[in-house]
Amino acid sequence: SPAQRIHLLRPLQENTNLNLNNHTELFPENKTILFIKKFLNKKGLFSKKFIAIGASASYSLKCWPVSHFYELISGLLKKGWPLVLVGGKNEIETSKIEKKFIGKLHNVAGDFSYLESAELLKQASITITNDTSISHLSEAMGTPVLVFFGPTVKEFGYAPFLNGSKIIESKEFLSCRPCSRDGRGSCKNTEFLRCLNTISPHEVLSQIPN
């Protein structure tokens, strides 16, 4: 987290008049910016007028249920939000969502480089994602996130830092949580992934304006 890294900046700050930020920033080059602008124009998408969704993760233990994403996406579409799926290639969760909502959203998972993805996330109004690199890329570009924390907790140091960002986690006390720093391992609860299953789509949807 930024608070955990602040000590790394102190020696530099003492030798400059610049105000050094203690959070991650990325600076895609101009051709990347223009490439994404062209993509948005082609798809009829407008800056800060769409929502990016990261429905997958490197490890399934960190994935909010696909059925919950279905319900959330249905609600977002009813509110009139254009949606863009982001992530890596051949992600099971993202593929299922694309098939269910074929023609109703855009899927660019695996299509762009990291910096191209970052520039796309910069143009989003907000990013809704599992606890993955998508959340970090989005925040590095100044776009707030709603990020699902299940097996992980903010104390591990990966919490979002932007004012508009928020961790979405179960309101239940679960003695098994946290169970993993990065999503590796197996669920220890008698109800598989209760930490994520108990986060309702309605709770998430209520935080998105019309």
C-alpha positions in Angstrom: 0.0 0.0 0.0 1.1 3.6 -0.4 1.5 4.0 3.4 3.9 1.0 3.4 6.0 2.5 0.7 6.3 6.1 1.9 9.6 5.5 3.5 11.1 4.7 0.1 10.3 8.2 -1.1 11.7 10.2 1.9 15.4 10.2 0.8 14.3 11.5 -2.7 11.8 14.0 -1.3 14.6 15.6 0.9 16.5 16.4 -2.2 13.9 17.9 -4.4 11.3 20.7 -4.4 8.8 18.5 -6.3 5.9 16.9 -4.5 6.5 13.2 -4.9 3.3 11.1 -4.9 3.4 7.8 -3.0 1.1 6.0 -5.3 1.5 4.2 -8.6 1.2 6.1 -11.8 1.5 5.0 -15.4 2.2 7.2 -18.5 1.3 5.5 -21.8 3.0 7.0 -24.9 1.1 9.1 -27.3 0.6 6.4 -29.9 -1.1 4.2 -27.3 -3.4 7.1 -26.3 -4.3 7.6 -29.9 -4.8 3.9 -30.5 -7.3 3.6 -27.6 -9.1 6.8 -28.7 -9.6 5.3 -32.1 -10.9 2.1 -30.5 -13.4 4.0 -28.4 -14.6 6.0 -31.4 -15.1 2.9 -33.4 -17.1 1.2 -30.7 -19.2 4.3 -30.0 -17.8 4.6 -26.5 -17.1 8.0 -24.8 -14.5 8.9 -22.2 -15.8 8.5 -18.6 -19.1 7.2 -19.9 -18.6 3.4 -19.7 -17.8 0.9 -16.9 -14.9 -1.6 -17.1 -15.4 -5.0 -15.6 -12.7 -7.5 -14.6 -14.5 -10.7 -13.9 -11.6 -13.1 -13.7 -8.4 -13.6 -11.7 -5.2 -15.7 -11.8 -6.7 -17.9 -9.1 -10.3 -18.8 -8.8 -10.3 -18.3 -5.1 -10.4 -14.5 -5.8 -13.3 -14.6 -8.2 -16.7 -13.2 -7.3 -19.3 -15.7 -8.6 -20.1 -15.5 -12.3 -23.8 -15.7 -11.5 -23.4 -12.5 -9.4 -21.7 -10.8 -12.3 -24.6 -11.8 -14.5 -27.0 -10.1 -12.1 -24.8 -7.0 -11.7 -24.3 -6.7 -15.5 -28.1 -7.0 -16.1 -28.7 -4.2 -13.7 -26.0 -2.0 -15.2 -27.4 -2.5 -18.7 -30.8 -1.5 -17.4 -29.3 1.7 -16.0 -28.0 2.4 -19.5 -24.3 1.9 -18.8 -22.0 0.7 -21.7 -19.8 -2.1 -20.4 -16.3 -3.3 -21.4 -14.9 -6.6 -20.2 -11.1 -6.4 -19.5 -8.5 -9.0 -18.5 -6.3 -11.6 -20.1 -6.7 -14.2 -22.8 -8.9 -17.3 -22.5 -10.4 -16.4 -19.1 -13.3 -18.7 -18.3 -15.4 -16.2 -16.4 -15.1 -13.5 -19.0 -15.9 -15.9 -21.8 -19.1 -17.0 -20.0 -20.2 -13.4 -19.5 -19.5 -12.6 -23.2 -21.7 -15.5 -24.3 -24.6 -14.7 -22.0 -24.6 -11.0 -23.0 -23.5 -11.4 -26.6 -24.0 -8.1 -28.5 -24.8 -6.2 -25.4 -21.3 -5.4 -24.2 -17.7 -5.2 -25.4 -15.0 -7.8 -24.6 -11.4 -6.7 -25.0 -9.9 -9.2 -22.6 -6.5 -10.3 -24.1 -6.7 -7.9 -27.0 -4.5 -5.1 -25.6 -1.1 -4.7 -24.1 -0.7 -3.7 -20.5 -0.3 0.0 -21.3 -3.1 -0.1 -23.9 -5.3 -1.7 -21.2 -4.2 1.0 -18.8 -5.2 3.8 -21.2 -8.5 2.1 -21.7 -9.1 2.0 -18.0 -8.2 5.6 -17.7 -11.1 6.4 -20.0 -13.6 4.4 -17.9 -15.9 6.0 -15.4 -15.2 3.3 -12.8 -13.8 -0.2 -12.8 -15.5 -3.1 -11.1 -13.1 -6.0 -10.5 -11.8 -8.9 -8.5 -8.7 -8.3 -6.4 -6.3 -8.4 -9.4 -3.8 -6.3 -11.4 -6.8 -4.7 -13.2 -7.6 -2.8 -10.0 -4.0 -1.6 -9.8 -3.8 -0.6 -13.4 -7.1 1.3 -13.1 -6.0 3.3 -10.1 -2.6 4.0 -11.6 -4.5 5.8 -14.4 -6.7 7.7 -12.0 -9.9 5.7 -12.4 -11.5 4.6 -9.1 -12.4 0.9 -8.5 -14.9 -1.2 -6.7 -12.8 -4.2 -5.9 -14.0 -7.5 -4.4 -11.9 -8.8 -1.4 -12.7 -12.4 -0.4 -9.7 -14.5 0.8 -7.6 -11.4 0.9 -7.8 -8.3 3.2 -6.6 -4.7 3.0 -4.0 -5.4 5.7 -2.0 -7.3 3.2 -1.1 -4.0 1.5 -3.0 -4.2 -1.7 -6.0 -1.9 -0.8 -7.1 0.7 -3.3 -5.9 4.3 -2.6 -8.0 6.7 -4.6 -10.7 8.6 -2.8 -13.4 7.3 -5.1 -12.4 3.6 -4.8 -13.9 1.1 -2.4 -13.3 -2.4 -1.1 -16.4 -4.6 -1.4 -16.3 -7.4 1.1 -18.6 -9.6 3.1 -20.3 -8.0 6.1 -20.1 -11.4 7.9 -17.4 -12.2 10.4 -15.7 -15.3 9.0 -13.0 -16.9 11.1 -11.5 -18.4 8.0 -10.7 -15.0 6.5 -8.1 -14.1 5.3 -7.0 -17.5 4.0 -4.6 -16.5 1.2 -2.4 -13.6 0.3 -2.7 -13.9 -3.4 -5.6 -16.3 -4.1 -3.5 -19.5 -4.1 -4.7 -22.4 -1.9 -8.1 -23.9 -1.2 -11.2 -22.6 0.5 -11.4 -23.6 4.2 -15.1 -22.7 4.7 -17.8 -25.5 4.7 -19.6 -23.3 2.2 -17.3 -22.7 -0.7 -16.3 -19.1 -1.1 -18.8 -17.8 1.4 -16.6 -14.7 1.7 -17.4 -13.7 -1.9 -20.9 -15.4 -2.2 -22.3 -13.2 0.5 -21.5 -10.0 -1.4 -24.8 -9.3 -3.2 -25.0 -7.8 -6.7 -27.6 -5.4 -5.3 -25.1 -4.0 -2.9 -22.7 -3.3 -5.7 -25.3 -2.0 -8.1 -26.5 0.5 -5.5 -23.2 2.2 -5.6 -23.4 2.9 -9.3 -25.3 6.0 -10.4 -27.9 5.9 -13.3 
